[in-house]
Amino acid sequence: MKNFRLSEKEVKTLAKRIPTPFLVASLDKVEENYQFMRRHLPRAGVFYAMKANPTPEILSLLAGLGSHFDVASAGEMEMLHELGVDGSQMIYANPVKDARGLKAAADYNVRRFTFDDPSEIDKMAKAVPGADVLVRIAVRNNKALVDLNTKFGAPVEEALELLKAAQDAGLHAMGICFHVGSQSLSTAAYEEALLVARRLFDEAEEMGMHLTDLDIGGGFPVPDAKGLNVDLAAMMEAINKQIDRLFPDTAVWTEPGRYMCGTAVNLVTSVIGTKTRGEKPWYILDEGIYGCFSGIMYDHWTYPLHCFGKGAKKPSTFGGPSCDGIDVLYRDFMAPELKIGDKVLVTEMGSYTSVSATRFNGFYLAPTIIFEDQPEYAARLTEDDDVKKKAAV
């Protein structure tokens, strides 16, 4: 799939109207990503992990396409409720739930939960009696960018006893869930986890618990600054084949976050300062590590950077605007000579960027604008039509 990327012309015309920094989200690209997953992984329904990017227009689009939502807090439930999303379309997938989140779940009719420890059972049973629960198991995946199984997931050997205890407390033991870790580059971890889950389903049946649902989490990868050497269609199809083989009669769900929006958002930022340090050029941008580049720290990510200047390229350093020495974004990046006011484009900025941005030093948060609402979108469609007409001649 082709990722969303603004042209140099689009960057410049947008920046004439909108002060930098700003994010540009393509709803068309989000929809393309959603439909791609439904086409190549049809056995798994979608619970979008909205923590990756909770832009309201994206949430409304996905709800309209039929997506459900993975929520982790009262705030996320409230946001979806305000957009008209019913609680039946949510799963409270934070294994540790606070009182405010449980109250919101009861208020908004959220009936599906995940958990991984006995201490959660009484909390869920009191707040939402009879709720559907899935026990989250820990799985191994050394190839994931972010390992989620150090903090989350019950030992496999304890999973069924947890479900039995939940059932005894008046909850409905619905199934098993797992998450192989973020930015997983191989099907192996999914395939191994599916085999473990199949065994647990069979053992649960022997115990008198009929499990109906399996949640395989997220983890599907997107390109970073080095690209992506994974055939995503083949990866999803291989997982789908294993689901068909192992769980022909089970309702299966997935929780994509990064995958859904990562390739659908660009950042437009400006050079606000230039320096020479250690005989190398430095460029200070008006967005930094405490803003949308927060994923460099929190998400272990490097975002593709695109400069439009001309001339010979030199190893250059790019920093953010804050008064903190840690606010350095790129080192030895080959860039042409830039001057104050030049615009820089950063792609693949759709997930775990603005959600963890702060107002450190008083800098304003970069707003998100919707590309399809801008005149540049209409112009792009016209240019595409012209190209098609010429090709048809």
Sequence and secondary structure as in RCSB ss.txt:
>XXXX:A:sequence
MKNFRLSEKEVKTLAKRIPTPFLVASLDKVEENYQFMRRHLPRAGVFYAMKANPTPEILSLLAGLGSHFDVASAG
EMEMLHELGVDGSQMIYANPVKDARGLKAAADYNVRRFTFDDPSEIDKMAKAVPGADVLVRIAVRNNKALVDLNT
KFGAPVEEALELLKAAQDAGLHAMGICFHVGSQSLSTAAYEEALLVARRLFDEAEEMGMHLTDLDIGGGFPVPDA
KGLNVDLAAMMEAINKQIDRLFPDTAVWTEPGRYMCGTAVNLVTSVIGTKTRGEKPWYILDEGIYGCFSGIMYDH
WTYPLHCFGKGAKKPSTFGGPSCDGIDVLYRDFMAPELKIGDKVLVTEMGSYTSVSATRFNGFYLAPTIIFEDQP
EYAARLTEDDDVKKKAAV
>XXXX:A:secstr
       HHHHHHHHHHS SSEEEE HHHHHHHHHHHHHHSTTEEEEEETTS   HHHHHHHHHHT EEEE SHH
HHHHHHHTT  GGGEEE  SS  HHHHHHHHHTT  EEEE STHHHHHHHHHSTT EEEEEB    TT SB  TT
TS B GGGHHHHHHHHHHTT EEEEEE    BS   SHHHHHHHHHHHHHHHHHHHTT    EEE        BT
TB  S HHHHHHHHHHHHHHH TTSEEEE  SHHHHTTSEEEEEEEEEEEEETTEEEEEESS TTTGGGHHHHS 
    EEE   S  EEEEEE SSS TT EEEEEEEE    TT EEEE S  SSSGGG   GGG     EEEGGGSH
HHHHHHHHHHHHHHHHH 
